[in-house]
């Protein structure tokens, strides 16, 4: 399970919700729809890391193309940044991105996120083998694969490589949002193969909802946790889709116990969000995450 460096609060005391939500919110403030300027994103990340809810904050997610901007905002005497590096240009830019991130004294490379959607020269398996050789074992690799046709074959290849998978659950267009049947299929396949996963985009809130102003159908990250817990209890894909489709916050929260949510985090490691504040507010409103 991916967790932040510290699993306790600033006072050193253990908090009951850390096992459920520790390191759950990867800070993707640079990405749409938020698209925060680098200076704002980095400054706000340090504020999150100093806050009472710091244990739920995961890595800072940054595309390799913006590396120079990022290091320009890191204090030579400041804290070390836990980084998830999105390798935009695939294997061709992987080596350079790894070298830069590993050489910087104020950066701790936690993960590499590599898109492998679409046609891959030489085949997906060849790409994953190349990545396996290049990336140190201490760095987690997330291979992004598309939901829908071909997801089973892609996940088999990711499982064979020993990597984790990344599913995209939203974007700036309606077609970027998979429906509950597509997401249930991907989750069921990942769990069957024993592949941990992270999600990215569209998960602004805990529970499934229709986006205000856009009409986009957003998945809820708490729905996904509940679906993973249901899968462990023997639920089939139709049952998972039903859990993902539920729009009642209290009902979703009651679908699994804290222990079940903590167990589900073994598989649902984190999700990228351009706003830490929104998911935090939802968990607080449901009394699932409270300041001690």
N, C-alpha and C positions, 0 to 999 in steps of 0.2 A: 504494500500500500504506500502511495506517495504521501509523505507528511512533511511539514515544514521543519526546519532545523530544531525549533523549540516546540514542545507540546505542552507547555505550561504558560501561565500568564506572567505578566511583568513582575508579580510578587513571588513567583516561583511555585505557586500552589496549583495543583491539578484542578482542571475544570471538567465537569461531567459531560459537556458536549464536545469535548475535543476528540474523543474516539469516533464520534459520528461525523464531524465536520472539519477535522484538522487538515489544513492544506488543501481544502476543497475548491477555493476560489482562486484560480490562476488569474493574475492581473493582466488583462489584455486591453488596457486603456488606449493603446495606440491604434487599435483596430476599429472598423466601423461597428455600430453607428456612432460611437463616441468620438473616435479619431482625435484624441487629446494630443496637443503638441508634446514633444519629448520632454521639455522642461517641466511641464505641468504633470505629465504622467509619472516621471521619476520622483518629483517632490511629493506627490500624493501617495506614491508607493511607500516611501519612508514614513509618512504619517500613518498609513495603515499598519506598518510594522511596529510602530510605537503605541498603537491603540490597544485597548483592553481585549479586542477581538483578534489580535494579531495571529493567534494560532490557526485561524481558519484561512489566512491568506497564504496562497501558494507562491509559485514562481512568478517573476516578471517576464512576460512574453514579448519577444522582440524579433522582428524579421532581420535576417542577416544584412539586408541592404541598408539598414539604418544603424549599423554598428558604430560608425564615426559619430553620429549624433548622440548615441547612448554614452559612449565613453567620455564625450565632452561634458556630460552632466554628472560624472562620478567623481567625488572628492577623493583625492589621493590619500587622505587620512581618514576617510569615512568608513562606514560599514561595508561589508561584502554583499554584493547583490546576487541572490539566487536566480539564475537565468534559465529560461527555456528559449532556445534559439530556433526560430522558424527558418528553415533553409528553403528560400523561395525558388531558387533555380535548380533544385534537385541535386543529384550526386555531383554535378560539375562544380558547384560552389561549396560543397560540403567540407572539403579539406581546408579551404581558406577560412571558412567560418569557425571550424573547430580550433584551428591554430590561433586565431585572434582571441577567441573566448578563453581558451586554456592558458594563454600567456598573460592575460591581464590580472594584476594582483587584487583588484577590487571586484572580480567576477568569479562566481562559483557556478560552473556549468552543470546544471542538474538534468536537463533534458534537451533532446533534439527532436523537432517536429518536422517531418518530411512528407510533403504531398506526393502521393504515388497514384493519383487519379489519372484517368485518360490512358492513352497509349504510351507504353514505356519501351524505349529502344532496348532490344535484347530480351525483353520480357521482365515481368515483375520480380521473378525469382532472382534474376541476375542483378537487378538493382539492389535488392535486399542483401544479397551476398556481398556486394561492394560496400554497402553501408556497414555491415557487420564487421568487416575487416578494418574500416576506417575509424569507427567510434569506439572509444574505450568502454570496458565493461561497467565502469563506474557511472556512466552516463546512460540515462533511460532514453530509448528511442521509441517515438510514436510515429507510426506510418499511417498517414491519412488515406483512407479508402472510401469510395463512394457507396452510399446505401442504394439498394435496388439491384438490378441484374448484375451478376458477377461478384456480389459481395461474398459469397461462399468461397469461391476460388481465391479471392484476394485474402480473405482471412486465414485460409489454410496456409498460404505462402507466408503471411506474417507470423503465424504460429510456428511454422517450421524454422523461421529465422530467430525465434525467441524474442521478438519485439512485442510492443503493445500497439493497440490500434487507436486511431483518432477518427471519430465520426463527426461530420458537419451537420448541425441541426438548425441552421438558419442562415440568414444573409440579408442582402438589401433587395432581393426579389422574392416573390411568393414561391417560385419554383425551387428556391434554395432550401425550403422547409420540408423535410420529409414528413409524410403522414405517420400516424401511429402504427399502421401495419408495417411500413417499411422499417421504422425504427425498431419495432418489436422483433422483426426478422433479424436485423443486425445484432441486437442484444442477445437474442437466443443463440445465434451462431457463435458469437464471441464467448459466451459462457460455456457452450458445449465444447468448444476447443480449449477452454481454459486461458483465454487471452484477456488480460485487463485492458480497460479502455478509458479514454477521456473524451469529452464532448467539447464542441466549440461553436459559438455563434447562436444567437436566438434565445439563450437560456437566461433571460433577464429576471425571471421570477420563479418562485418555488413551484407554482402550480400552473397547469395548462391554461392558456387564455388567448383571447383574440387581441392582437395589438391595436392600441388606440391610434387612429389616424391612418393606419396601413391596412388593417384587416387581415394581417398575416396571422396564421395559427401557430402560436409559440408552444413548444413543449415546456414542461416544468421540471426542474432538476430534482424536486422531491418526488414527482411522479416516477422518474427514472430510478431513483433509489428504491422506491416501493416496488417497481417492476422487477428489479434485480432480486429483491428479497422474495417476491412471489415466485420467481423462477427457481429459487433454491428450495421452495416448498412444493415444487412439481408442477407449477402453472405452465400451460402450453402457450403458444404464440398468440392465440386468440385472447387468452386471459391477460397476457402482458399488454396487448393492444388496448384492452379495456381499462387497465390501470393507467396507462399513458393518456387515455382520453378523458379521465376524470377531471372535473373542473371545480370540485368542492374542496377548499383548503382543509377544513377539519377532517373530512373523509379521507383525503390523501394522507394527512398526518397520522391518522389512526390505523392505517393499513399495515404498518410495521412498527415494532417496538424499537427503542433505542439500541438494544443489542442487535437486532436484525439490521438496522441501518448501519451500525458499525461494521457488521460482517459484510454487508453489501459493498462497503468502501474498498474491500479487497479487490473488487473488480471495477467498480466505477471510481477511478482514482481522483479525478478532478474535472473541472470544466473552465474554459476560458470565458471571462466576462469583462466587458469594457467598463463595467461599473461594479465595484465591490459593494457600494452602498445599497443597491437595490436588492440583491439576494440576502444581504445581511438584515435589511429591514423586514423582509418577508419571514425569515426564520425567527426574528425577534417578535413579530406580531403573532406568530403561532406558538410562542413561548417554548420554542425548541432550542433557542440560544439566548441566554441571558447573562448579564454582567453579575458576577458573584459579589 
